[in-house]
């Protein structure tokens, strides 16, 4: 809803008005409440309408549930050759472990 994001902006202004109840504080907050806040609200609502909730693919969302398939694990051979090479070049930042032996794999590039 359009007023979803206003709470974080209105609470500090109300807190400031309560802690410093002077005439000048109210004079400064009137334009904020009457002019700027409605524009912010409309802009926030428009941005909410233009965005969507990100969702994982169905097979991943259902993974681990009873009777649902387990998604295929991604391996190095699933990527194109250029991406494989880039992954292998950056292997010092992370490690590749052999599934059968459990040892770190050295591809001879060190």
N, CA, C and O atoms as a GROMACS GRO file, in nm:
protein
  440
    1UNK      N    1   0.084  -0.118   0.000
    1UNK     CA    2   0.000   0.000   0.000
    1UNK      C    3   0.089   0.125   0.000
    1UNK      O    4   0.206   0.118   0.038
    2UNK      N    5   0.034   0.237  -0.042
    2UNK     CA    6   0.117   0.357  -0.054
    2UNK      C    7   0.177   0.402   0.078
    2UNK      O    8   0.283   0.466   0.078
    3UNK      N    9   0.113   0.372   0.190
    3UNK     CA   10   0.162   0.422   0.317
    3UNK      C   11   0.256   0.324   0.387
    3UNK      O   12   0.293   0.345   0.502
    4UNK      N   13   0.294   0.217   0.318
    4UNK     CA   14   0.378   0.114   0.377
    4UNK      C   15   0.513   0.170   0.423
    4UNK      O   16   0.560   0.135   0.531
    5UNK      N   17   0.575   0.253   0.344
    5UNK     CA   18   0.709   0.302   0.376
    5UNK      C   19   0.714   0.433   0.452
    5UNK      O   20   0.822   0.486   0.476
    6UNK      N   21   0.599   0.488   0.489
    6UNK     CA   22   0.598   0.618   0.554
    6UNK      C   23   0.638   0.613   0.701
    6UNK      O   24   0.690   0.711   0.754
    7UNK      N   25   0.614   0.502   0.764
    7UNK     CA   26   0.638   0.493   0.908
    7UNK      C   27   0.781   0.532   0.945
    7UNK      O   28   0.804   0.604   1.042
    8UNK      N   29   0.877   0.483   0.866
    8UNK     CA   30   1.016   0.514   0.894
    8UNK      C   31   1.051   0.660   0.877
    8UNK      O   32   1.151   0.706   0.932
    9UNK      N   33   0.970   0.735   0.800
    9UNK     CA   34   0.996   0.877   0.779
    9UNK      C   35   0.915   0.964   0.873
    9UNK      O   36   0.960   1.072   0.912
   10UNK      N   37   0.797   0.920   0.910
   10UNK     CA   38   0.711   1.001   0.996
   10UNK      C   39   0.755   0.993   1.142
   10UNK      O   40   0.753   1.094   1.213
   11UNK      N   41   0.794   0.875   1.189
   11UNK     CA   42   0.831   0.859   1.331
   11UNK      C   43   0.943   0.954   1.374
   11UNK      O   44   0.929   1.016   1.480
   12UNK      N   45   1.053   0.969   1.299
   12UNK     CA   46   1.156   1.064   1.344
   12UNK      C   47   1.107   1.208   1.348
   12UNK      O   48   1.148   1.285   1.435
   13UNK      N   49   1.017   1.246   1.256
   13UNK     CA   50   0.965   1.382   1.257
   13UNK      C   51   0.876   1.405   1.379
   13UNK      O   52   0.882   1.511   1.442
   14UNK      N   53   0.794   1.308   1.412
   14UNK     CA   54   0.708   1.320   1.531
   14UNK      C   55   0.794   1.323   1.657
   14UNK      O   56   0.767   1.400   1.749
   15UNK      N   57   0.898   1.241   1.661
   15UNK     CA   58   0.990   1.239   1.775
   15UNK      C   59   1.057   1.376   1.790
   15UNK      O   60   1.070   1.427   1.901
   16UNK      N   61   1.101   1.434   1.678
   16UNK     CA   62   1.166   1.566   1.682
   16UNK      C   63   1.068   1.673   1.729
   16UNK      O   64   1.105   1.762   1.805
   17UNK      N   65   0.944   1.664   1.684
   17UNK     CA   66   0.844   1.763   1.725
   17UNK      C   67   0.811   1.751   1.873
   17UNK      O   68   0.788   1.852   1.940
   18UNK      N   69   0.809   1.630   1.926
   18UNK     CA   70   0.779   1.611   2.069
   18UNK      C   71   0.893   1.659   2.157
   18UNK      O   72   0.870   1.717   2.263
   19UNK      N   73   1.017   1.635   2.113
   19UNK     CA   74   1.133   1.671   2.194
   19UNK      C   75   1.168   1.820   2.187
   19UNK      O   76   1.230   1.872   2.279
   20UNK      N   77   1.129   1.886   2.082
   20UNK     CA   78   1.157   2.028   2.068
   20UNK      C   79   1.028   2.099   2.025
   20UNK      O   80   1.017   2.144   1.911
   21UNK      N   81   0.930   2.108   2.115
   21UNK     CA   82   0.802   2.167   2.076
   21UNK      C   83   0.809   2.320   2.069
   21UNK      O   84   0.750   2.391   2.150
   22UNK      N   85   0.881   2.367   1.970
   22UNK     CA   86   0.889   2.511   1.950
   22UNK      C   87   0.809   2.549   1.827
   22UNK      O   88   0.774   2.465   1.744
   23UNK      N   89   0.781   2.674   1.819
   23UNK     CA   90   0.705   2.726   1.707
   23UNK      C   91   0.778   2.700   1.575
   23UNK      O   92   0.716   2.664   1.474
   24UNK      N   93   0.910   2.716   1.576
   24UNK     CA   94   0.987   2.700   1.452
   24UNK      C   95   0.990   2.555   1.404
   24UNK      O   96   0.996   2.529   1.284
   25UNK      N   97   0.987   2.462   1.497
   25UNK     CA   98   0.985   2.320   1.459
   25UNK      C   99   0.856   2.288   1.384
   25UNK      O  100   0.857   2.218   1.283
   26UNK      N  101   0.746   2.342   1.434
   26UNK     CA  102   0.619   2.317   1.367
   26UNK      C  103   0.614   2.386   1.231
   26UNK      O  104   0.558   2.332   1.136
   27UNK      N  105   0.672   2.503   1.223
   27UNK     CA  106   0.676   2.575   1.095
   27UNK      C  107   0.758   2.496   0.993
   27UNK      O  108   0.724   2.493   0.875
   28UNK      N  109   0.866   2.432   1.037
   28UNK     CA  110   0.948   2.353   0.946
   28UNK      C  111   0.879   2.223   0.905
   28UNK      O  112   0.897   2.177   0.792
   29UNK      N  113   0.802   2.163   0.995
   29UNK     CA  114   0.739   2.035   0.964
   29UNK      C  115   0.612   2.048   0.880
   29UNK      O  116   0.572   1.951   0.815
   30UNK      N  117   0.549   2.164   0.882
   30UNK     CA  118   0.425   2.180   0.804
   30UNK      C  119   0.449   2.154   0.655
   30UNK      O  120   0.374   2.077   0.595
   31UNK      N  121   0.552   2.215   0.591
   31UNK     CA  122   0.572   2.185   0.449
   31UNK      C  123   0.606   2.038   0.424
   31UNK      O  124   0.569   1.981   0.321
   32UNK      N  125   0.676   1.977   0.518
   32UNK     CA  126   0.711   1.837   0.500
   32UNK      C  127   0.585   1.752   0.498
   32UNK      O  128   0.567   1.667   0.410
   33UNK      N  129   0.497   1.774   0.594
   33UNK     CA  130   0.376   1.693   0.603
   33UNK      C  131   0.277   1.725   0.490
   33UNK      O  132   0.212   1.634   0.439
   34UNK      N  133   0.266   1.850   0.452
   34UNK     CA  134   0.164   1.888   0.356
   34UNK      C  135   0.209   1.880   0.210
   34UNK      O  136   0.127   1.856   0.121
   35UNK      N  137   0.337   1.898   0.185
   35UNK     CA  138   0.383   1.904   0.046
   35UNK      C  139   0.473   1.786   0.010
   35UNK      O  140   0.444   1.711  -0.084
   36UNK      N  141   0.580   1.768   0.085
   36UNK     CA  142   0.679   1.667   0.047
   36UNK      C  143   0.632   1.525   0.072
   36UNK      O  144   0.657   1.437  -0.009
   37UNK      N  145   0.564   1.501   0.183
   37UNK     CA  146   0.522   1.366   0.217
   37UNK      C  147   0.425   1.305   0.116
   37UNK      O  148   0.441   1.187   0.082
   38UNK      N  149   0.325   1.380   0.066
   38UNK     CA  150   0.239   1.320  -0.038
   38UNK      C  151   0.316   1.283  -0.165
   38UNK      O  152   0.287   1.181  -0.227
   39UNK      N  153   0.414   1.366  -0.205
   39UNK     CA  154   0.494   1.332  -0.323
   39UNK      C  155   0.577   1.207  -0.298
   39UNK      O  156   0.590   1.121  -0.385
   40UNK      N  157   0.633   1.198  -0.178
   40UNK     CA  158   0.709   1.079  -0.142
   40UNK      C  159   0.619   0.955  -0.144
   40UNK      O  160   0.659   0.849  -0.193
   41UNK      N  161   0.498   0.970  -0.091
   41UNK     CA  162   0.405   0.857  -0.086
   41UNK      C  163   0.369   0.809  -0.225
   41UNK      O  164   0.370   0.689  -0.251
   42UNK      N  165   0.339   0.901  -0.315
   42UNK     CA  166   0.304   0.863  -0.453
   42UNK      C  167   0.424   0.798  -0.521
   42UNK      O  168   0.409   0.697  -0.589
   43UNK      N  169   0.542   0.855  -0.503
   43UNK     CA  170   0.662   0.797  -0.564
   43UNK      C  171   0.692   0.658  -0.510
   43UNK      O  172   0.730   0.568  -0.585
   44UNK      N  173   0.675   0.641  -0.381
   44UNK     CA  174   0.698   0.511  -0.320
   44UNK      C  175   0.599   0.408  -0.374
   44UNK      O  176   0.636   0.295  -0.404
   45UNK      N  177   0.473   0.448  -0.385
   45UNK     CA  178   0.370   0.358  -0.436
   45UNK      C  179   0.399   0.318  -0.581
   45UNK      O  180   0.383   0.202  -0.618
   46UNK      N  181   0.440   0.413  -0.662
   46UNK     CA  182   0.473   0.383  -0.802
   46UNK      C  183   0.592   0.287  -0.808
   46UNK      O  184   0.591   0.194  -0.888
   47UNK      N  185   0.693   0.307  -0.724
   47UNK     CA  186   0.808   0.217  -0.726
   47UNK      C  187   0.768   0.077  -0.680
   47UNK      O  188   0.820  -0.022  -0.732
   48UNK      N  189   0.675   0.068  -0.584
   48UNK     CA  190   0.626  -0.064  -0.541
   48UNK      C  191   0.551  -0.133  -0.655
   48UNK      O  192   0.561  -0.255  -0.671
   49UNK      N  193   0.476  -0.056  -0.733
   49UNK     CA  194   0.401  -0.115  -0.845
   49UNK      C  195   0.495  -0.163  -0.956
   49UNK      O  196   0.462  -0.258  -1.027
   50UNK      N  197   0.609  -0.099  -0.971
   50UNK     CA  198   0.702  -0.136  -1.078
   50UNK      C  199   0.796  -0.249  -1.040
   50UNK      O  200   0.864  -0.304  -1.126
   51UNK      N  201   0.799  -0.285  -0.914
   51UNK     CA  202   0.885  -0.393  -0.869
   51UNK      C  203   0.801  -0.519  -0.846
   51UNK      O  204   0.679  -0.512  -0.835
   52UNK      N  205   0.867  -0.630  -0.840
   52UNK     CA  206   0.797  -0.754  -0.811
   52UNK      C  207   0.878  -0.835  -0.713
   52UNK      O  208   1.000  -0.818  -0.700
   53UNK      N  209   0.809  -0.923  -0.643
   53UNK     CA  210   0.873  -1.008  -0.544
   53UNK      C  211   0.957  -1.113  -0.617
   53UNK      O  212   0.903  -1.188  -0.697
   54UNK      N  213   1.088  -1.119  -0.590
   54UNK     CA  214   1.169  -1.222  -0.656
   54UNK      C  215   1.130  -1.361  -0.605
   54UNK      O  216   1.101  -1.379  -0.487
   55UNK      N  217   1.129  -1.457  -0.694
   55UNK     CA  218   1.093  -1.593  -0.655
   55UNK      C  219   1.194  -1.690  -0.714
   55UNK      O  220   1.244  -1.672  -0.825
   56UNK      N  221   1.222  -1.793  -0.637
   56UNK     CA  222   1.308  -1.900  -0.686
   56UNK      C  223   1.227  -1.983  -0.785
   56UNK      O  224   1.104  -1.982  -0.780
   57UNK      N  225   1.295  -2.054  -0.875
   57UNK     CA  226   1.223  -2.145  -0.965
   57UNK      C  227   1.146  -2.250  -0.884
   57UNK      O  228   1.182  -2.283  -0.771
   58UNK      N  229   1.039  -2.300  -0.943
   58UNK     CA  230   0.949  -2.392  -0.874
   58UNK      C  231   1.023  -2.516  -0.822
   58UNK      O  232   0.995  -2.562  -0.711
   59UNK      N  233   1.115  -2.570  -0.901
   59UNK     CA  234   1.184  -2.691  -0.860
   59UNK      C  235   1.270  -2.666  -0.734
   59UNK      O  236   1.286  -2.755  -0.652
   60UNK      N  237   1.324  -2.545  -0.720
   60UNK     CA  238   1.403  -2.513  -0.602
   60UNK      C  239   1.312  -2.488  -0.482
   60UNK      O  240   1.342  -2.530  -0.371
   61UNK      N  241   1.199  -2.419  -0.504
   61UNK     CA  242   1.105  -2.394  -0.393
   61UNK      C  243   1.051  -2.524  -0.337
   61UNK      O  244   1.025  -2.534  -0.217
   62UNK      N  245   1.032  -2.625  -0.423
   62UNK     CA  246   0.974  -2.750  -0.378
   62UNK      C  247   1.079  -2.850  -0.329
   62UNK      O  248   1.044  -2.954  -0.273
   63UNK      N  249   1.207  -2.818  -0.349
   63UNK     CA  250   1.313  -2.912  -0.309
   63UNK      C  251   1.308  -2.938  -0.159
   63UNK      O  252   1.287  -2.846  -0.080
   64UNK      N  253   1.326  -3.062  -0.123
   64UNK     CA  254   1.326  -3.100   0.016
   64UNK      C  255   1.189  -3.136   0.071
   64UNK      O  256   1.178  -3.190   0.181
   65UNK      N  257   1.086  -3.106  -0.005
   65UNK     CA  258   0.952  -3.143   0.041
   65UNK      C  259   0.926  -3.288   0.004
   65UNK      O  260   0.983  -3.340  -0.090
   66UNK      N  261   0.839  -3.350   0.079
   66UNK     CA  262   0.809  -3.491   0.058
   66UNK      C  263   0.753  -3.516  -0.081
   66UNK      O  264   0.660  -3.449  -0.126
   67UNK      N  265   0.812  -3.615  -0.150
   67UNK     CA  266   0.763  -3.656  -0.281
   67UNK      C  267   0.802  -3.565  -0.396
   67UNK      O  268   0.760  -3.589  -0.509
   68UNK      N  269   0.882  -3.462  -0.371
   68UNK     CA  270   0.923  -3.370  -0.477
   68UNK      C  271   1.064  -3.404  -0.524
   68UNK      O  272   1.144  -3.455  -0.446
   69UNK      N  273   1.093  -3.377  -0.651
   69UNK     CA  274   1.226  -3.412  -0.704
   69UNK      C  275   1.336  -3.324  -0.645
   69UNK      O  276   1.311  -3.210  -0.606
   70UNK      N  277   1.455  -3.378  -0.639
   70UNK     CA  278   1.572  -3.303  -0.593
   70UNK      C  279   1.634  -3.237  -0.716
   70UNK      O  280   1.659  -3.305  -0.815
   71UNK      N  281   1.660  -3.108  -0.711
   71UNK     CA  282   1.717  -3.040  -0.827
   71UNK      C  283   1.857  -3.092  -0.860
   71UNK      O  284   1.931  -3.135  -0.772
   72UNK      N  285   1.890  -3.087  -0.987
   72UNK     CA  286   2.022  -3.130  -1.034
   72UNK      C  287   2.128  -3.032  -0.984
   72UNK      O  288   2.108  -2.911  -0.990
   73UNK      N  289   2.239  -3.085  -0.936
   73UNK     CA  290   2.348  -2.999  -0.890
   73UNK      C  291   2.425  -2.947  -1.010
   73UNK      O  292   2.444  -3.018  -1.109
   74UNK      N  293   2.469  -2.824  -1.001
   74UNK     CA  294   2.546  -2.763  -1.109
   74UNK      C  295   2.691  -2.806  -1.098
   74UNK      O  296   2.749  -2.804  -0.989
   75UNK      N  297   2.749  -2.845  -1.210
   75UNK     CA  298   2.890  -2.882  -1.214
   75UNK      C  299   2.963  -2.791  -1.310
   75UNK      O  300   2.902  -2.713  -1.382
   76UNK      N  301   3.093  -2.800  -1.310
   76UNK     CA  302   3.174  -2.716  -1.397
   76UNK      C  303   3.141  -2.738  -1.544
   76UNK      O  304   3.142  -2.643  -1.622
   77UNK      N  305   3.109  -2.862  -1.582
   77UNK     CA  306   3.081  -2.892  -1.723
   77UNK      C  307   2.947  -2.835  -1.769
   77UNK      O  308   2.918  -2.839  -1.888
   78UNK      N  309   2.865  -2.781  -1.678
   78UNK     CA  310   2.738  -2.720  -1.718
   78UNK      C  311   2.757  -2.582  -1.780
   78UNK      O  312   2.665  -2.528  -1.842
   79UNK      N  313   2.876  -2.523  -1.762
   79UNK     CA  314   2.902  -2.387  -1.810
   79UNK      C  315   2.973  -2.390  -1.945
   79UNK      O  316   3.037  -2.490  -1.978
   80UNK      N  317   2.963  -2.282  -2.024
   80UNK     CA  318   3.038  -2.273  -2.150
   80UNK      C  319   3.189  -2.268  -2.122
   80UNK      O  320   3.230  -2.235  -2.010
   81UNK      N  321   3.271  -2.302  -2.222
   81UNK     CA  322   3.417  -2.308  -2.201
   81UNK      C  323   3.479  -2.181  -2.142
   81UNK      O  324   3.567  -2.190  -2.057
   82UNK      N  325   3.436  -2.064  -2.186
   82UNK     CA  326   3.494  -1.939  -2.134
   82UNK      C  327   3.463  -1.923  -1.986
   82UNK      O  328   3.549  -1.881  -1.908
   83UNK      N  329   3.342  -1.957  -1.947
   83UNK     CA  330   3.305  -1.946  -1.806
   83UNK      C  331   3.380  -2.050  -1.724
   83UNK      O  332   3.422  -2.022  -1.612
   84UNK      N  333   3.397  -2.171  -1.779
   84UNK     CA  334   3.473  -2.275  -1.709
   84UNK      C  335   3.615  -2.224  -1.682
   84UNK      O  336   3.667  -2.242  -1.572
   85UNK      N  337   3.676  -2.162  -1.782
   85UNK     CA  338   3.812  -2.112  -1.767
   85UNK      C  339   3.817  -2.004  -1.659
   85UNK      O  340   3.908  -2.003  -1.577
   86UNK      N  341   3.719  -1.913  -1.660
   86UNK     CA  342   3.716  -1.807  -1.558
   86UNK      C  343   3.700  -1.864  -1.419
   86UNK      O  344   3.761  -1.815  -1.324
   87UNK      N  345   3.618  -1.966  -1.406
   87UNK     CA  346   3.599  -2.030  -1.276
   87UNK      C  347   3.729  -2.095  -1.230
   87UNK      O  348   3.767  -2.085  -1.114
   88UNK      N  349   3.795  -2.164  -1.323
   88UNK     CA  350   3.921  -2.230  -1.286
   88UNK      C  351   4.030  -2.129  -1.250
   88UNK      O  352   4.112  -2.155  -1.162
   89UNK      N  353   4.029  -2.014  -1.316
   89UNK     CA  354   4.129  -1.912  -1.285
   89UNK      C  355   4.106  -1.850  -1.148
   89UNK      O  356   4.200  -1.804  -1.083
   90UNK      N  357   3.982  -1.848  -1.104
   90UNK     CA  358   3.952  -1.789  -0.974
   90UNK      C  359   3.943  -1.895  -0.864
   90UNK      O  360   3.889  -1.867  -0.757
   91UNK      N  361   3.995  -2.013  -0.888
   91UNK     CA  362   3.981  -2.122  -0.793
   91UNK      C  363   4.058  -2.099  -0.665
   91UNK      O  364   4.033  -2.166  -0.565
   92UNK      N  365   4.153  -2.005  -0.666
   92UNK     CA  366   4.228  -1.978  -0.544
   92UNK      C  367   4.140  -1.908  -0.440
   92UNK      O  368   4.170  -1.911  -0.321
   93UNK      N  369   4.032  -1.845  -0.486
   93UNK     CA  370   3.940  -1.778  -0.394
   93UNK      C  371   3.844  -1.878  -0.331
   93UNK      O  372   3.787  -1.852  -0.224
   94UNK      N  373   3.827  -1.991  -0.395
   94UNK     CA  374   3.742  -2.097  -0.342
   94UNK      C  375   3.802  -2.228  -0.387
   94UNK      O  376   3.894  -2.228  -0.469
   95UNK      N  377   3.754  -2.337  -0.337
   95UNK     CA  378   3.816  -2.465  -0.370
   95UNK      C  379   3.721  -2.559  -0.441
   95UNK      O  380   3.599  -2.551  -0.426
   96UNK      N  381   3.780  -2.649  -0.520
   96UNK     CA  382   3.703  -2.754  -0.587
   96UNK      C  383   3.740  -2.885  -0.519
   96UNK      O  384   3.857  -2.922  -0.513
   97UNK      N  385   3.640  -2.954  -0.470
   97UNK     CA  386   3.663  -3.078  -0.398
   97UNK      C  387   3.609  -3.194  -0.483
   97UNK      O  388   3.496  -3.189  -0.533
   98UNK      N  389   3.690  -3.298  -0.497
   98UNK     CA  390   3.647  -3.417  -0.571
   98UNK      C  391   3.538  -3.488  -0.491
   98UNK      O  392   3.553  -3.515  -0.372
   99UNK      N  393   3.426  -3.519  -0.559
   99UNK     CA  394   3.312  -3.580  -0.489
   99UNK      C  395   3.345  -3.719  -0.434
   99UNK      O  396   3.296  -3.756  -0.328
  100UNK      N  397   3.427  -3.794  -0.506
  100UNK     CA  398   3.454  -3.932  -0.465
  100UNK      C  399   3.560  -3.941  -0.355
  100UNK      O  400   3.543  -4.013  -0.258
  101UNK      N  401   3.669  -3.866  -0.372
  101UNK     CA  402   3.778  -3.876  -0.275
  101UNK      C  403   3.769  -3.773  -0.164
  101UNK      O  404   3.824  -3.794  -0.055
  102UNK      N  405   3.701  -3.662  -0.188
  102UNK     CA  406   3.691  -3.557  -0.088
  102UNK      C  407   3.814  -3.469  -0.081
  102UNK      O  408   3.823  -3.384   0.007
  103UNK      N  409   3.910  -3.488  -0.173
  103UNK     CA  410   4.034  -3.408  -0.173
  103UNK      C  411   4.016  -3.288  -0.266
  103UNK      O  412   3.934  -3.290  -0.358
  104UNK      N  413   4.099  -3.184  -0.240
  104UNK     CA  414   4.096  -3.066  -0.325
  104UNK      C  415   4.154  -3.102  -0.462
  104UNK      O  416   4.253  -3.174  -0.470
  105UNK      N  417   4.094  -3.052  -0.567
  105UNK     CA  418   4.136  -3.082  -0.705
  105UNK      C  419   4.234  -2.976  -0.751
  105UNK      O  420   4.205  -2.856  -0.740
  106UNK      N  421   4.349  -3.017  -0.804
  106UNK     CA  422   4.446  -2.926  -0.862
  106UNK      C  423   4.443  -2.948  -1.012
  106UNK      O  424   4.472  -3.058  -1.061
  107UNK      N  425   4.408  -2.843  -1.086
  107UNK     CA  426   4.397  -2.855  -1.231
  107UNK      C  427   4.528  -2.820  -1.302
  107UNK      O  428   4.530  -2.807  -1.424
  108UNK      N  429   4.634  -2.804  -1.227
  108UNK     CA  430   4.764  -2.781  -1.288
  108UNK      C  431   4.790  -2.639  -1.328
  108UNK      O  432   4.884  -2.614  -1.403
  109UNK      N  433   4.710  -2.543  -1.282
  109UNK     CA  434   4.730  -2.405  -1.320
  109UNK      C  435   4.806  -2.326  -1.214
  109UNK      O  436   4.819  -2.204  -1.226
  110UNK      N  437   4.856  -2.392  -1.112
  110UNK     CA  438   4.922  -2.318  -1.004
  110UNK      C  439   5.070  -2.305  -1.029
  110UNK      O  440   5.142  -2.246  -0.948
   0.00000   0.00000   0.00000
